[in-house]
Amino acid sequence: MIADVPAWAARLRAERRDRLWSQKEMARRLAEAADDHTRARLPSRESMVRMLRDWEAGRHKPSDPYPMLYARAFALDEAELFSAGAMPVPALSLPSLAPDPELYQRITAAIREPARVDVESIEWLERCLAEHRRVEDSLGGRPLLPVVRAQLSTVVDLSRGASGALGDRMVGMAAEYAQFVAWMCQDSGDLAAALAWYDRAHGWALEAGDAALAATTLNMRAHQAWSIGDAQRCVRLAEASRWHQGRTTLGVQGMAAQMAARGHAQMGEADAARTLLGEAEDLVRRAAERPEDEPPWMYFYDDGWFAMQRGMAELELGDGRAAAGFLVRGLAGLPTSYRRDRAWFAACLARAYAMSGDAEQATAVALDTAPDAVAVNAYAVRQLEGVVVELERRHLPAGRAIRDVLGSR
């Protein structure tokens, strides 16, 4: 690690390395971020590389126009990037995450020398992950992905320095971060990256001896398979998750059962789907009696959430009325802070109404949902496009109004 350097210098180096850019590549990116007039006045690439070395070592601080060029190249805020009080690890500027001076010193010391990682630093990183999960519920994954990937890079570095129980905890945290990165890649439409990160998360979870997390990564891979219409793989992955039963929580087991059910529903196998949904409902109900036993990443999974999963299964089985009932019940209890998920499940509700021939309700829900769908959930947009198709298939003119809103995105 680099010896004692200012926080801004350490961050410049960390941001570059997290993107796998060499210093020569960084110089090219800075030049590309400039306008034609500024670019013409920049020094040669060789000179810029020498300047980069000085900046990352903290010997000199970049002067105009380089702070702005860095901010553009990294797609970050200039003031935050170069602030003397910047976070020791890239993170959103949330009051709950601001470390006090002593904690800041502990974290920066661990970053420079991973063997010095301690419980307080680990707890701060765990708090970062929890806070960013909740922010992602509102904003979607795309704006958070660079920040969380940078945090994961730090966690992996620290895990190499930790040993014993702290080492196990760091590897488990790396698995949680990798799972979160995978989910955001999927949310952003990068399915290949999502699959790779789910596999990485599963491997780290096994290394950490965390059966609940290993099972959850398989559940999430099942969800990804379902999302692209690969129902058989969805069922196989969900059943593979259930191999960990006996070492996982009731909530994780319930998630596996409902994922298998959704796969069977996608194949039109109603009896198998509904039998598994009944099993999952019992598991989720029992899990709700002892929420403290569930892992932190299951914070969202409750009876209302399960009702919406059941609604999605009924959609697959072609029963719009049953689907609407479950979705209405779940949405009634879903906090407004879950903006991305409210957009998705409301889009499913609009489709359920359209499927059952209620064009008025389908149109009202779709028009109300479309702005959030366009803003934070591309999958919800596609679901609403399906609503339009359903209405037009039934020769109902209401689809045109929805298409107009979606077409304005």
C-alpha positions as a printed Julia matrix, in Angstrom:
409×3 Matrix{Float64}:
   0.0     0.0     0.0
   1.08    3.61   -0.53
   2.53    5.26    2.54
   0.64    8.05    4.33
  -1.15   10.14    1.68
  -4.04   12.62    1.76
  -7.52   11.13    1.51
  -8.13   12.71   -1.9
  -4.93   11.15   -3.3
  -5.83    7.72   -1.97
  -9.25    8.06   -3.51
  -7.9     9.06   -6.93
  -5.79    5.92   -6.93
  -8.62    3.72   -5.61
 -11.14    5.01   -8.18
  -8.69    4.4   -11.03
  -7.72    0.92   -9.86
 -11.34   -0.09   -9.24
 -12.01    0.57  -12.94
  -8.91   -1.48  -13.89
  -7.38    1.56  -15.61
  -3.64    1.92  -15.91
  -2.16    5.37  -15.34
  -1.72    5.66  -19.1
  -5.42    4.85  -19.56
  -6.3     7.39  -16.88
  -4.39   10.07  -18.78
  -6.33    9.19  -21.91
  -9.64    9.38  -20.04
  -8.77   12.8   -18.64
  -7.99   14.06  -22.12
 -11.24   12.67  -23.47
 -13.16   14.44  -20.7
 -11.87   17.83  -21.85
 -13.48   20.03  -24.48
 -11.56   20.69  -27.71
 -10.09   23.99  -26.49
  -8.84   22.54  -23.18
  -7.59   19.35  -24.8
  -5.37   21.33  -27.14
  -3.61   22.89  -24.12
  -2.98   19.65  -22.23
   0.59   18.31  -22.01
   1.7    15.09  -23.68
   0.39   11.78  -22.38
   3.84   10.94  -20.97
   3.84   14.19  -19.0
   0.31   13.56  -17.76
   1.3    10.1   -16.54
   4.15   11.66  -14.5
   1.65   14.16  -13.06
  -0.71   11.32  -12.21
   2.0     9.56  -10.25
   2.63   12.72   -8.23
  -1.08   13.25   -7.58
  -1.73    9.68   -6.45
   1.3     9.84   -4.16
  -0.08   13.04   -2.66
   2.98   15.09   -3.58
   0.9    17.66   -5.43
  -2.82   18.32   -5.65
  -4.33   18.64   -9.15
  -5.0    22.21  -10.21
  -7.49   23.46  -12.79
  -8.68   21.99  -15.11
  -7.77   18.55  -13.76
 -10.22   18.31  -10.82
 -13.11   18.85  -13.23
 -11.65   16.38  -15.73
 -11.27   13.76  -12.99
 -14.87   14.31  -11.9
 -16.08   13.86  -15.47
 -13.94   10.77  -16.08
 -15.14    9.09  -12.88
 -18.72   10.45  -13.14
 -18.38   11.7    -9.55
 -18.94   15.0    -7.79
 -15.78   17.15   -7.88
 -16.21   18.55   -4.35
 -16.71   15.09   -2.85
 -13.82   13.6    -4.83
 -11.29   16.16   -3.59
 -12.68   17.02   -0.17
 -10.14   16.82    2.63
 -12.84   15.18    4.72
 -13.86   12.65    2.09
 -14.95    9.22    3.14
 -12.07    6.79    3.66
 -13.98    4.45    1.35
 -16.21    5.75   -1.48
 -19.76    5.97   -0.11
 -22.89    8.05   -0.47
 -22.91   11.25    1.55
 -25.32   10.02    4.22
 -25.2    11.42    7.78
 -25.47    7.91    9.2
 -22.24    6.89    7.44
 -20.01    9.8     8.45
 -17.27    8.3    10.68
 -16.03   10.26   13.67
 -12.32   11.21   13.64
 -11.23    8.14   15.59
 -13.16    5.73   13.36
 -11.92    7.57   10.25
  -8.35    7.0    11.44
  -9.03    3.3    12.1
 -10.5     2.78    8.64
  -7.77    4.66    6.78
  -5.11    2.77    8.75
  -6.71   -0.53    7.75
  -6.88    0.51    4.1
  -3.17    1.28    4.12
  -2.32   -1.85    6.11
  -5.1    -4.5     5.87
  -3.72   -6.52    8.8
  -4.88   -3.64   11.04
  -8.58   -4.14   10.2
 -10.66   -4.29   13.38
 -14.24   -4.86   14.48
 -15.13   -1.15   14.39
 -14.0    -0.81   10.77
 -15.89   -3.96    9.79
 -19.06   -2.73   11.48
 -18.82    0.56    9.58
 -18.56   -1.3     6.26
 -21.54   -3.47    7.23
 -23.49   -0.3     7.98
 -22.5     1.12    4.58
 -23.87   -1.98    2.88
 -27.14   -1.85    4.82
 -27.65    1.85    4.07
 -26.87    1.45    0.38
 -29.31   -1.45    0.09
 -32.07    0.83    1.31
 -31.05    3.69   -0.96
 -31.08    1.25   -3.89
 -34.7     0.41   -3.05
 -35.52    4.01   -3.95
 -33.04    4.88   -6.73
 -32.48    1.53   -8.44
 -29.09   -0.01   -9.03
 -27.55    2.02  -11.83
 -26.45    5.14   -9.86
 -25.16    3.07   -6.91
 -23.2     0.44   -8.79
 -19.85    2.32   -9.09
 -19.83    3.23   -5.39
 -20.66   -0.28   -4.19
 -18.1    -1.87   -6.52
 -15.46    0.45   -5.07
 -16.49   -0.62   -1.57
 -16.3    -4.28   -2.59
 -12.75   -3.72   -3.82
 -11.84   -2.36   -0.38
 -13.56   -5.25    1.4
 -11.64   -7.78   -0.69
  -8.34   -6.03    0.07
  -9.12   -6.01    3.8
 -10.16   -9.67    3.78
  -6.63  -10.57    2.7
  -5.25   -8.95    5.82
  -7.79  -10.25    8.33
  -7.41  -13.62   10.02
  -9.38  -15.95   12.26
 -12.95  -14.92   13.04
 -12.41  -11.46   11.54
 -11.19  -13.09    8.33
 -14.33  -15.24    8.11
 -16.45  -12.16    8.72
 -14.66  -10.19    5.99
 -15.03  -13.0     3.44
 -18.72  -13.25    4.34
 -19.05   -9.51    3.85
 -17.33   -9.77    0.47
 -19.95  -12.37   -0.47
 -22.76  -10.05    0.6
 -21.28   -7.16   -1.39
 -20.82   -9.4    -4.44
 -24.43  -10.53   -4.23
 -25.56   -6.89   -4.03
 -23.37   -5.96   -7.02
 -24.85   -8.91   -8.94
 -28.37   -7.74   -8.19
 -27.58   -4.19   -9.37
 -25.96   -5.53  -12.56
 -29.12   -7.49  -13.22
 -31.25   -4.43  -12.47
 -29.13   -2.49  -14.97
 -29.58   -5.14  -17.66
 -26.03   -6.53  -17.58
 -27.01  -10.17  -17.12
 -23.59  -11.64  -17.9
 -21.95   -9.54  -15.19
 -24.76  -10.42  -12.79
 -24.22  -14.14  -13.35
 -20.46  -13.78  -12.8
 -20.96  -11.85   -9.56
 -23.57  -14.31   -8.27
 -21.07  -17.11   -8.86
 -18.37  -15.13   -7.05
 -20.75  -14.44   -4.16
 -21.64  -18.13   -3.91
 -17.98  -19.13   -3.76
 -17.16  -16.6    -1.05
 -20.26  -17.61    0.93
 -19.11  -21.23    0.91
 -15.59  -20.15    1.9
 -17.05  -18.2     4.84
 -19.21  -21.16    5.86
 -22.4   -19.11    5.46
 -25.05  -21.57    4.23
 -27.85  -18.97    4.31
 -25.92  -16.65    2.0
 -24.86  -19.5    -0.3
 -28.51  -20.55   -0.58
 -29.6   -16.96   -1.21
 -27.17  -16.54   -4.11
 -28.73  -19.61   -5.71
 -32.21  -18.15   -5.11
 -31.13  -14.93   -6.81
 -29.7   -16.85   -9.76
 -33.06  -18.63   -9.96
 -34.75  -15.23  -10.1
 -32.45  -14.18  -12.93
 -33.27  -17.39  -14.83
 -36.99  -16.72  -14.31
 -36.59  -13.13  -15.54
 -35.3   -14.34  -18.93
 -37.89  -17.11  -19.25
 -35.61  -20.04  -18.41
 -38.14  -21.76  -16.16
 -36.39  -25.12  -15.93
 -33.16  -23.55  -14.73
 -35.14  -21.43  -12.28
 -36.55  -24.6   -10.71
 -33.19  -26.39  -10.69
 -31.41  -23.49   -9.0
 -34.16  -23.06   -6.41
 -34.02  -26.77   -5.63
 -30.22  -26.54   -5.36
 -30.71  -23.77   -2.82
 -32.84  -26.14   -0.76
 -29.91  -28.56   -0.45
 -28.69  -26.2     2.3
 -31.86  -26.7     4.39
 -31.09  -27.54    7.96
 -28.4   -24.85    7.98
 -30.46  -21.93    6.65
 -33.22  -19.77    8.1
 -36.92  -20.21    7.51
 -37.05  -17.05    5.42
 -34.29  -18.22    3.08
 -36.04  -21.59    2.76
 -39.31  -19.8     1.98
 -37.6   -17.79   -0.74
 -36.29  -21.0    -2.31
 -39.74  -22.62   -2.26
 -41.43  -19.62   -3.86
 -38.73  -19.34   -6.52
 -39.27  -22.99   -7.46
 -43.01  -22.26   -7.52
 -42.54  -19.36   -9.92
 -40.5   -21.59  -12.21
 -43.27  -24.22  -12.27
 -45.83  -21.47  -12.85
 -43.83  -20.18  -15.79
 -44.04  -23.69  -17.27
 -47.8   -23.74  -16.68
 -47.58  -26.42  -13.97
 -50.29  -25.07  -11.7
 -50.5   -27.91   -9.18
 -46.76  -27.99   -8.51
 -46.62  -24.2    -8.33
 -49.47  -23.82   -5.87
 -48.27  -26.68   -3.67
 -44.86  -25.01   -3.36
 -46.47  -21.62   -2.77
 -48.41  -23.1     0.14
 -45.18  -24.5     1.57
 -43.42  -21.17    1.09
 -46.26  -19.28    2.77
 -45.96  -21.43    5.87
 -42.19  -20.92    6.0
 -42.48  -17.13    5.58
 -45.2   -16.92    8.24
 -43.03  -18.84   10.71
 -40.01  -16.7     9.83
 -42.02  -13.55   10.6
 -42.46  -14.78   14.17
 -38.69  -14.54   14.73
 -37.36  -11.82   12.37
 -34.2   -11.5    14.45
 -33.11  -14.93   13.2
 -33.04  -13.81    9.56
 -29.85  -12.5     7.88
 -29.64   -8.76    7.19
 -30.18   -9.07    3.44
 -33.66  -10.54    4.08
 -34.89   -7.25    5.59
 -37.52   -6.81    2.86
 -39.01  -10.3     2.91
 -42.29  -10.5     4.81
 -45.88  -11.63    4.34
 -46.72   -8.67    2.11
 -43.71   -9.3    -0.08
 -44.66  -12.96   -0.36
 -48.2   -12.0    -1.39
 -46.75  -10.11   -4.34
 -44.59  -13.08   -5.29
 -47.74  -15.17   -5.26
 -49.39  -12.59   -7.48
 -46.56  -12.92   -9.98
 -47.0   -16.7   -10.02
 -50.72  -16.33  -10.69
 -49.89  -13.99  -13.56
 -47.73  -16.74  -15.05
 -50.63  -19.16  -14.65
 -52.98  -16.77  -16.46
 -55.3   -15.96  -13.55
 -55.42  -12.16  -13.64
 -58.1   -11.8   -10.96
 -56.22  -13.9    -8.42
 -52.97  -12.11   -9.28
 -54.57   -8.71   -8.77
 -55.86   -9.68   -5.33
 -52.43  -10.76   -4.12
 -50.68   -7.74   -5.65
 -53.13   -5.23   -4.17
 -52.64   -6.79   -0.73
 -48.86   -6.67   -0.97
 -48.64   -3.16   -2.4
 -50.85   -1.82    0.4
 -48.09   -2.61    2.9
 -45.06   -1.77    0.76
 -43.44    1.49    1.96
 -43.18    4.34   -0.52
 -39.39    4.27   -0.07
 -39.36    1.04   -2.13
 -39.78    3.11   -5.28
 -38.16    0.64   -7.67
 -40.13   -2.34   -6.39
 -43.4    -0.45   -6.17
 -42.95    0.37   -9.87
 -42.41   -3.3   -10.71
 -45.28   -4.74   -8.69
 -47.67   -1.97   -9.75
 -46.78   -2.73  -13.37
 -47.61   -6.38  -12.64
 -50.91   -5.23  -11.14
 -51.72   -3.23  -14.27
 -51.06   -6.34  -16.34
 -53.26   -8.43  -14.04
 -56.13   -5.99  -14.51
 -55.58   -5.99  -18.28
 -55.5    -9.79  -18.33
 -58.84   -9.94  -16.51
 -60.39   -7.43  -18.92
 -60.54   -4.44  -16.55
 -59.18   -1.85  -18.96
 -60.11    1.11  -16.76
 -58.14   -0.14  -13.75
 -55.26   -1.34  -15.91
 -54.95    2.07  -17.54
 -55.21    4.0   -14.26
 -52.54    1.9   -12.54
 -50.25    1.92  -15.58
 -50.44    5.68  -16.05
 -49.78    6.24  -12.34
 -46.83    3.84  -12.39
 -45.19    4.84  -15.69
 -43.13    7.83  -14.4
 -41.4     5.79  -11.69
 -40.98    2.83  -14.05
 -39.24    5.04  -16.6
 -37.08    6.63  -13.91
 -35.87    3.59  -11.96
 -37.05    0.25  -13.35
 -36.57   -0.83  -16.95
 -38.19   -4.2   -16.19
 -41.34   -2.4   -15.07
 -41.33   -0.47  -18.35
 -41.3    -3.74  -20.27
 -44.13   -5.05  -18.11
 -46.17   -1.94  -18.91
 -45.42   -2.46  -22.58
 -46.94   -5.91  -22.07
 -50.04   -4.22  -20.64
 -50.36   -2.22  -23.84
 -50.09   -5.41  -25.9
 -52.72   -7.1   -23.72
 -55.16   -4.21  -24.1
 -54.61   -3.98  -27.84
 -55.06   -7.75  -28.17
 -58.47   -7.3   -26.63
 -59.11   -4.39  -29.05
 -59.26   -1.91  -26.17
 -58.11    1.61  -27.07
 -56.79    2.45  -23.59
 -53.34    1.1   -24.45
 -52.6     4.12  -26.6
 -52.46    6.48  -23.6
 -49.97    4.22  -21.82
 -47.85    3.88  -24.95
 -47.74    7.69  -25.25
 -46.37    8.06  -21.69
 -43.78    5.33  -22.16
 -42.83    6.74  -25.55
 -41.92   10.07  -23.95
 -39.09    8.52  -21.93
